[in-house]
Amino acid sequence: MLERLFQLSANGTNIKTEIIAGLTTFLTMAYIIFVNPAMMADAGIDPGAAFVATCLAAALGTLIMGLWANYPIALAPGMGLNAFFSYTVVGSMGYSWEVALGAVFLSGFLFFLLSVFKIREWIINSIPMPLRSAIAAGIGLFLALIALKNAGIVVPHDATMVGLGDMTQPAPILAALGFVLIVALAFKRVTGAVMIGILVVTAISLLLGLSQATGVVSAPPSLAPTFLQLDLRGAFEIGLLSVVFAFLFVDLFDTSGTLIGVAQRANLLDENGRMPRLGRALMADSTATMAGSLMGTSTTTSYIESAAGTAAGGRTGLTACVVAILFLLCLFLSPLATAVPAFATAPALLFVAVLMTGGLVQVNWEDLTEAAPVVVTAIMMPLTFSIAHGIAIGFITWTAIKLLSGRWRELNPSLYALSALFIIKLAFFN
C-alpha cells in the first residue's frame, strides 16, 4: 500500500529511510511546539489552546503535503509571521487576536486562490529578488530584537530607546549560553540542535528554580478557547489591508523559496528545473493556513528544516506523514511546553534570525539602487516593529529610487501598483 501510495521504488527510497528522514526533520523543527504557543500567549491567546492548535496545524498541513503532493516537506506555524501576529497586529496596532486570526484566514484564502488560478508565478516573478531577500532579512532582524528582549539582553531606555540589560541576571546568561550551544551544535551538524538548546536551558532553569514543571505527559488541553473564534468581519477593515497582504506576501515568498530549495537539494526537480505538483504543494500550505486560523494559530508555512530530512534520504510524502504523526504525539507533552521559560526559547529565535539574514549575500552591494532599498526594508521592520510597514516602505523606496535614477525600465506594473497602494495606506490608514 505504501509503495503504491508514495511510489517509493520510483523515487529510490524505502520505508526505513523515509521513517528516519521523518524523524530527522521533526527533531530539527520541533522547537516550534515550545516557541509558537509562547508567542501566541503574548497576544492574549490561551497557551494550552495555542499549543494544541500549533500541533494540529503542523500535523494537518504536513499530512496534506505528504498524502496529496507526495513531497517530504513539513509544515508548521511560521517563524516571523507569528511574531508579526502577536507583537505588531495585536500588540502595536491594537487589534484583537480574533481579528488577527481573521486576517490570517483571509491571507490563506487569497493564497489558495492564487494557487488555483496559477497567478502565483506572476506575483513571485514581479518582485525583484533583492527585495525578497530584504524582506527575509528584515523578518530575521525583527525576530532578533524580540529574542534579545525576551532574554532581557535588550531593555527599554528613556534616553536612547533601547539599552543593554543587566547581564548579571540568570535569564540573559542562560539565553546567551543557549544561543552559543545551538550555533556550535548546528555547526557540527547535530540533528535537533535548536531543540537540544531549548531543553538544556529549560533543564538548568528548573534546577535553579527559575521555572516550574507540573509533569511531562498529560491529556491535551482544550482547544475550545480558540476554536472558530476568528473575527472575519473585523478583518475586512481597510486598515488591515496591509496586514493581510503582509501575511500573504511573506507566506508566498517563504513557501515558494522553501519548496524550490528543498526540491533542488533532494533532486526532485524535473529536466526543465521545475517542481512537479507545485500547485498541490502550495495548496497544501494555504489550506493549512486557513485550518490553523480556525483552530487558533498564525500562518502555517513550509519549513526549510525539511532539507535535513531530505539529506537523510527522504524523497516522498511518507517522510512528511511520519512528521505529522510525531506532531500528533506531541499533543500529550503540554506540561513540558508550559515549563519552558521565555529566555529558553529566545536562543532559538536568535538562531533563526541568523539564518534568515543570510539571504543578504545575494544582494549586489555595488549597485546603490538595489543596496539602499534593501537596507531600508530590512531595518524598518525591527525599528517600526512591523513587517507590514517594512514591506510597504521597502516597495516605495525601491520604486522611487529606480525612477529617479533613470532605471524605470527595471520596474513592472505590479511594483507601481503596490507602491501606490502602500503610499495611500501609510498616508491615510496608518
PyMOL commands that set and color helices and strands:
alter all, ss='L'
color gray80, all
select helices_A, chain A and resi 2-6+15-29+32-42+47-69+81-92+97-116+120-126+129-151+170-187+193-207+232-235+238-265+278-295+306-311+317-338+342-362+368-384+387-404+408-410+413-428
alter helices_A, ss='H'
color red, helices_A
select strands_A, chain A and resi 75-77+154-157+161-164+300-302
alter strands_A, ss='S'
color yellow, strands_A
deselect
rebuild
show_as cartoon
